[in-house]
Amino acid sequence: MSTSILNENSIAFVTNYLNNFSPTGYESSGQKLWMNYLKPFVDEFYTDKYGTAVGIINPNAKYKVVIEAHADEISWYVNYISEDGLIYVVRNGGSDQVIAPSKKVYIHTPKGIVKGVFGWPAIHTRLRLGKDEPTPKIESLFIDCGCESREEVESLGVHVGCVITYPDEFEILNKDKWVGRALDNRIGGFVIAEVARLLKENNKTLPFGLYIVNAVQEEVGLRGAEMITQAIKPNVAIVTDVCHDTTTPMIDKKIEGEQKINKGPVIGYAPAIHNILRELIVSTAEKQNIPFQRNALSRVTGTDTDAFAYSNGGTPSALISLPLRYMHTTVEMAHQNDIENLILLIYHTLLNIKGNESFSYFE
């Protein structure tokens, strides 16, 4: 892309937003940042009881279109504190135990953040065992926060159920590769907010109500989307999430398909994805010369698309994904061109929705 559609405020917001901690079940601080940024571009706001945030343009319109992303990030819970002051964990979402050893962590307690590290035996001691290299498992992961007893750990405010996050922050590599721990999928929240910004700045009037939805608890079963779709009862839903760049080592393209960063957003194919709505997105991309890729997702998408599609007697839904390297690590990587093209594809698709479509296969 020769000219960026992002501005200084966009970059400042996404940096702050991605660096904020927003683990599953504790998304409220990130949602406040998101709502504050989106506020000038929408007519109304509301949140549901679990924290899903919704900005609305044309709230009185009967026909309702949703654009949606999810706000949570993977994390850990304190599960057990040993007598010698080591902390054992369980997942909160799809946390990857393989990347954990030697990572720094923040333990979020009522008294504030307690710093710690995932410990791991030194290579010297492992090799002396004369066995194959041990593989990190959930039950063998432990956090050392520099304490010598359970009582000392508890005196810091740490207790069973405290949530644990990684401190890694957002950065840009080689001018256009966005790297961070929470691109999945707060980058989606950024994308839909930028769509709202473009609609406002370009003085576009929509013939329907647009619901910009940043949902919670996707990482533990699409729960936020499941709740909010029942509240909104949309006519159409366009979901954005991330998918895998499958061109890096140790990924089998025969199984995962082929998607690559800087080749455009990825349009999904699956039973939950409505064919007519998907083809509207495809034709929009072609008419606007927006590069795109395709991805076959088999039985389910594994994203909030499934929650919207099968709600309220059936909601025509589609999925547009951002190709991402190293998902569920602290160095998730996306290309700025793909991010901007994803914004443009959703923006122009909205301008092609008339606000009276039934999306029936039999009309």
C-alpha positions as CSV (number, residue, x, y, z in Angstrom):
1,M,0.0,0.0,0.0
2,S,1.4,3.4,-0.9
3,T,-0.6,5.5,1.5
4,S,-1.6,4.4,5.0
5,I,-5.2,4.8,6.1
6,L,-4.0,4.9,9.7
7,N,-3.1,8.1,11.5
8,E,-1.1,9.0,14.5
9,N,-4.1,8.6,16.8
10,S,-4.7,5.1,15.4
11,I,-1.2,4.0,16.1
12,A,-1.2,5.6,19.6
13,F,-4.4,3.8,20.4
14,V,-3.4,0.4,19.1
15,T,-0.1,0.5,21.0
16,N,-1.9,1.4,24.3
17,Y,-4.6,-1.2,23.6
18,L,-2.3,-4.1,22.8
19,N,-0.1,-3.4,25.8
20,N,-3.0,-3.4,28.2
21,F,-3.7,-6.6,30.0
22,S,-7.1,-8.1,29.1
23,P,-7.1,-11.8,30.0
24,T,-10.3,-13.9,29.6
25,G,-12.8,-12.9,32.3
26,Y,-10.9,-9.7,33.1
27,E,-11.4,-7.6,29.9
28,S,-12.8,-4.5,31.5
29,S,-9.8,-2.3,31.5
30,G,-9.1,-3.0,27.8
31,Q,-12.8,-2.4,27.0
32,K,-12.7,1.0,28.6
33,L,-9.8,2.0,26.4
34,W,-11.6,0.6,23.3
35,M,-14.9,2.4,24.2
36,N,-13.1,5.7,24.8
37,Y,-11.4,5.5,21.4
38,L,-14.6,4.5,19.6
39,K,-16.9,7.1,21.3
40,P,-16.5,9.9,18.8
41,F,-17.5,7.6,15.9
42,V,-20.8,6.1,17.2
43,D,-24.1,7.3,18.5
44,E,-24.6,5.1,21.5
45,F,-22.7,2.6,23.7
46,Y,-23.7,-0.2,26.0
47,T,-22.0,-3.1,27.7
48,D,-23.6,-6.4,28.8
49,K,-23.2,-8.0,32.3
50,Y,-20.0,-9.9,31.4
51,G,-18.3,-6.9,29.7
52,T,-18.9,-7.2,26.0
53,A,-18.9,-3.7,24.6
54,V,-21.1,-2.4,21.8
55,G,-21.0,0.9,19.9
56,I,-24.0,1.6,17.7
57,I,-24.5,3.8,14.6
58,N,-28.1,4.4,13.8
59,P,-29.5,2.7,16.9
60,N,-33.1,3.2,15.9
61,A,-32.9,1.3,12.6
62,K,-34.8,-2.0,12.5
63,Y,-32.2,-3.8,10.2
64,K,-29.1,-4.6,12.3
65,V,-25.6,-5.4,11.0
66,V,-22.9,-6.5,13.4
67,I,-19.1,-6.3,12.9
68,E,-17.4,-8.2,15.6
69,A,-14.1,-9.1,17.2
70,H,-13.1,-10.5,20.6
71,A,-11.2,-8.6,23.3
72,D,-9.7,-11.3,25.5
73,E,-6.2,-12.8,25.6
74,I,-4.8,-16.1,26.8
75,S,-3.5,-16.3,30.4
76,W,-3.0,-18.6,33.3
77,Y,-4.6,-19.1,36.7
78,V,-2.8,-19.8,40.0
79,N,-3.9,-23.3,40.8
80,Y,-1.7,-24.4,43.7
81,I,1.0,-22.9,45.9
82,S,3.6,-25.3,47.3
83,E,5.1,-25.3,50.8
84,D,8.4,-24.0,49.3
85,G,6.7,-21.1,47.6
86,L,6.4,-22.3,44.0
87,I,3.2,-21.6,42.1
88,Y,1.5,-24.1,39.8
89,V,-1.0,-23.1,37.1
90,V,-3.9,-24.1,35.0
91,R,-4.9,-22.5,31.6
92,N,-7.2,-19.7,31.1
93,G,-7.9,-20.1,27.4
94,G,-5.6,-21.8,25.0
95,S,-2.3,-21.0,26.7
96,D,0.7,-22.8,25.2
97,Q,2.8,-24.6,27.9
98,V,5.7,-25.1,25.4
99,I,6.5,-21.4,25.3
100,A,6.2,-20.8,29.1
101,P,9.6,-22.0,30.5
102,S,11.9,-19.0,31.2
103,K,9.1,-16.4,30.5
104,K,8.6,-13.5,32.8
105,V,5.0,-13.2,34.2
106,Y,2.7,-10.7,36.0
107,I,0.5,-12.2,38.7
108,H,-2.5,-9.9,39.1
109,T,-3.5,-9.7,42.8
110,P,-5.7,-7.6,45.0
111,K,-2.6,-5.8,46.1
112,G,-1.3,-5.1,42.6
113,I,1.0,-6.9,40.2
114,V,3.5,-9.5,41.5
115,K,6.4,-10.3,39.2
116,G,7.6,-13.8,38.7
117,V,9.2,-16.2,36.2
118,F,8.3,-19.6,34.8
119,G,11.3,-21.6,36.0
120,W,12.9,-24.5,34.1
121,P,15.8,-26.8,34.9
122,A,19.1,-25.8,33.3
123,I,20.2,-27.8,30.2
124,H,23.2,-29.2,32.1
125,T,21.0,-30.9,34.7
126,R,18.5,-32.2,32.1
127,L,21.2,-33.8,30.0
128,R,22.8,-35.5,33.0
129,L,19.5,-37.5,33.5
130,G,20.5,-39.5,30.5
131,K,17.0,-39.4,29.1
132,D,15.2,-37.7,26.3
133,E,14.7,-33.9,26.7
134,P,11.6,-33.3,28.9
135,T,8.7,-31.6,27.2
136,P,6.9,-28.9,29.2
137,K,3.6,-30.1,30.5
138,I,1.0,-28.1,32.5
139,E,1.6,-30.1,35.6
140,S,5.4,-29.5,35.4
141,L,5.1,-25.7,34.9
142,F,5.9,-23.6,38.0
143,I,6.3,-19.9,38.7
144,D,9.0,-18.6,41.0
145,C,8.4,-15.2,42.4
146,G,11.4,-15.2,44.7
147,C,9.6,-16.5,47.8
148,E,10.7,-19.3,50.1
149,S,7.4,-20.4,51.5
150,R,3.7,-20.5,50.8
151,E,3.1,-17.9,53.5
152,E,5.5,-15.5,51.9
153,V,3.8,-15.9,48.5
154,E,0.4,-15.3,50.2
155,S,1.7,-12.2,52.0
156,L,2.2,-10.6,48.6
157,G,-1.5,-11.1,47.9
158,V,-1.2,-14.1,45.6
159,H,-4.0,-16.7,46.0
160,V,-5.5,-19.5,44.1
161,G,-7.5,-18.0,41.2
162,C,-5.2,-15.0,40.6
163,V,-4.8,-14.5,36.8
164,I,-1.3,-14.5,35.3
165,T,-0.2,-12.7,32.1
166,Y,2.9,-12.1,30.1
167,P,4.5,-8.6,30.2
168,D,5.7,-8.6,26.5
169,E,4.7,-5.4,24.7
170,F,3.8,-4.4,21.2
171,E,6.5,-3.4,18.7
172,I,6.9,-2.9,15.0
173,L,9.7,-4.9,13.3
174,N,11.2,-3.8,10.0
175,K,8.7,-0.9,9.5
176,D,5.5,-3.0,8.9
177,K,5.5,-6.2,10.9
178,W,3.3,-5.8,14.0
179,V,4.5,-8.0,16.9
180,G,2.9,-8.6,20.3
181,R,1.4,-11.0,22.8
182,A,-2.3,-10.1,22.2
183,L,-2.9,-9.6,18.5
184,D,-5.3,-12.5,18.8
185,N,-7.6,-10.8,18.8
186,R,-7.4,-7.3,20.1
187,I,-6.1,-6.4,16.7
188,G,-9.7,-7.2,15.5
189,G,-11.1,-4.7,18.0
190,F,-8.7,-2.2,16.5
191,V,-9.9,-3.0,13.0
192,I,-13.6,-2.6,13.6
193,A,-12.9,0.6,15.5
194,E,-11.0,1.9,12.5
195,V,-14.0,1.0,10.2
196,A,-16.2,3.1,12.4
197,R,-13.7,6.0,12.2
198,L,-13.6,5.8,8.4
199,L,-17.4,5.8,8.2
200,K,-17.5,8.9,10.4
201,E,-14.6,10.8,8.7
202,N,-16.0,10.1,5.2
203,N,-19.5,11.1,6.2
204,K,-21.1,7.8,5.2
205,T,-24.8,7.3,6.0
206,L,-25.8,3.7,6.4
207,P,-29.3,2.4,5.7
208,F,-29.1,0.1,8.7
209,G,-28.0,0.0,12.3
210,L,-24.4,-0.9,12.7
211,Y,-23.4,-2.6,15.9
212,I,-19.6,-2.6,16.5
213,V,-19.1,-5.4,19.0
214,N,-16.0,-6.2,21.0
215,A,-16.9,-9.5,22.7
216,V,-15.4,-11.1,25.8
217,Q,-14.5,-14.8,26.5
218,E,-14.0,-16.1,23.0
219,E,-10.9,-18.0,24.2
220,V,-13.0,-20.2,26.4
221,G,-15.9,-21.1,24.1
222,L,-17.2,-18.1,22.2
223,R,-19.2,-17.1,25.3
224,G,-19.3,-13.4,24.9
225,A,-20.6,-13.7,21.3
226,E,-23.1,-16.3,22.4
227,M,-24.6,-13.8,24.9
228,I,-24.5,-10.6,22.9
229,T,-26.1,-12.1,19.7
230,Q,-29.1,-13.0,21.8
231,A,-29.4,-9.4,23.0
232,I,-28.8,-7.7,19.6
233,K,-30.6,-10.2,17.3
234,P,-28.8,-9.0,14.2
235,N,-29.8,-9.6,10.6
236,V,-26.2,-10.0,9.5
237,A,-22.9,-10.5,11.2
238,I,-19.4,-10.0,9.9
239,V,-16.8,-11.4,12.3
240,T,-13.0,-10.8,12.1
241,D,-10.5,-12.9,13.9
242,V,-7.0,-14.3,13.1
243,C,-5.9,-17.3,11.2
244,H,-2.5,-19.0,10.7
245,D,0.2,-17.9,8.4
246,T,1.1,-21.5,7.3
247,T,4.4,-20.6,5.4
248,T,6.6,-20.7,8.5
249,P,8.5,-23.9,9.4
250,M,6.9,-27.0,10.9
251,I,3.4,-26.4,9.5
252,D,1.9,-28.8,7.0
253,K,0.0,-26.9,4.2
254,K,-1.8,-30.1,3.2
255,I,-3.5,-30.0,6.6
256,E,-3.6,-26.3,7.4
257,G,-3.9,-24.8,3.9
258,E,-1.8,-22.0,2.6
259,Q,-2.1,-18.4,3.9
260,K,0.7,-15.9,4.2
261,I,1.1,-12.5,5.8
262,N,1.2,-9.5,3.3
263,K,-1.1,-11.4,0.9
264,G,-4.3,-9.9,2.1
265,P,-7.1,-10.7,4.6
266,V,-8.5,-14.3,4.5
267,I,-12.1,-15.1,3.6
268,G,-13.4,-18.2,5.3
269,Y,-15.3,-21.1,3.9
270,A,-17.3,-23.3,6.4
271,P,-20.9,-24.5,6.9
272,A,-21.5,-21.6,9.4
273,I,-20.4,-19.0,6.8
274,H,-23.3,-17.9,4.7
275,N,-22.5,-18.3,1.0
276,I,-24.4,-15.3,-0.3
277,L,-22.8,-12.9,2.3
278,R,-19.4,-14.4,1.7
279,E,-19.7,-13.8,-2.1
280,L,-20.7,-10.2,-1.4
281,I,-17.4,-9.9,0.5
282,V,-15.5,-11.5,-2.3
283,S,-17.1,-9.3,-5.0
284,T,-16.4,-6.3,-2.9
285,A,-12.7,-7.2,-2.6
286,E,-12.5,-7.8,-6.4
287,K,-14.2,-4.5,-7.2
288,Q,-12.1,-2.5,-4.8
289,N,-8.8,-4.3,-5.8
290,I,-8.3,-5.4,-2.3
291,P,-6.0,-8.5,-2.2
292,F,-7.5,-11.5,-0.3
293,Q,-6.9,-15.1,0.4
294,R,-9.2,-18.1,1.0
295,N,-9.3,-20.6,3.8
296,A,-11.4,-23.8,4.1
297,L,-12.3,-24.4,7.8
298,S,-14.1,-27.7,7.5
299,R,-16.8,-28.4,10.2
300,V,-16.5,-25.3,12.4
301,T,-14.7,-22.0,12.2
302,G,-13.6,-22.1,15.8
303,T,-14.4,-18.4,16.0
304,D,-17.3,-16.2,17.2
305,T,-18.8,-16.7,13.7
306,D,-20.2,-20.0,14.9
307,A,-22.0,-18.3,17.8
308,F,-23.6,-15.7,15.6
309,A,-24.5,-18.0,12.7
310,Y,-26.4,-20.5,14.8
311,S,-28.3,-18.0,17.0
312,N,-31.8,-16.5,16.8
313,G,-33.0,-19.1,14.3
314,G,-30.0,-18.5,12.1
315,T,-28.0,-15.3,11.4
316,P,-26.2,-14.9,8.0
317,S,-22.6,-14.6,9.1
318,A,-19.2,-14.4,7.5
319,L,-15.6,-14.5,8.7
320,I,-12.7,-12.4,7.5
321,S,-9.4,-13.2,9.2
322,L,-6.0,-11.6,9.6
323,P,-3.1,-14.0,8.8
324,L,-1.0,-14.3,11.8
325,R,2.4,-15.9,12.6
326,Y,3.1,-17.6,15.9
327,M,-0.5,-17.6,17.3
328,H,-0.8,-17.9,21.1
329,T,2.8,-17.0,21.7
330,T,4.1,-13.6,23.0
331,V,5.5,-12.8,19.5
332,E,2.4,-13.0,17.4
333,M,3.2,-11.3,14.0
334,A,0.9,-9.6,11.5
335,H,1.6,-7.4,8.5
336,Q,0.4,-3.8,8.5
337,N,-0.8,-4.1,4.9
338,D,-3.1,-6.9,5.8
339,I,-4.5,-5.0,8.7
340,E,-5.2,-2.0,6.5
341,N,-6.7,-4.1,3.8
342,L,-8.9,-5.9,6.4
343,I,-10.2,-2.5,7.5
344,L,-10.9,-1.5,3.9
345,L,-12.6,-4.8,3.1
346,I,-15.1,-4.5,6.0
347,Y,-15.7,-0.8,5.3
348,H,-16.5,-1.3,1.6
349,T,-18.6,-4.4,2.3
350,L,-20.8,-2.4,4.7
351,L,-21.3,0.2,2.0
352,N,-22.6,-2.6,-0.3
353,I,-25.3,-3.8,2.2
354,K,-28.6,-2.2,1.3
355,G,-30.3,-2.9,4.7
356,N,-33.2,-5.0,3.5
357,E,-31.5,-8.2,2.4
358,S,-32.9,-11.5,3.6
359,F,-29.9,-13.5,2.2
360,S,-32.4,-16.3,1.4
361,Y,-31.1,-18.9,-1.0
362,F,-34.6,-19.3,-2.5
363,E,-35.6,-15.8,-3.6
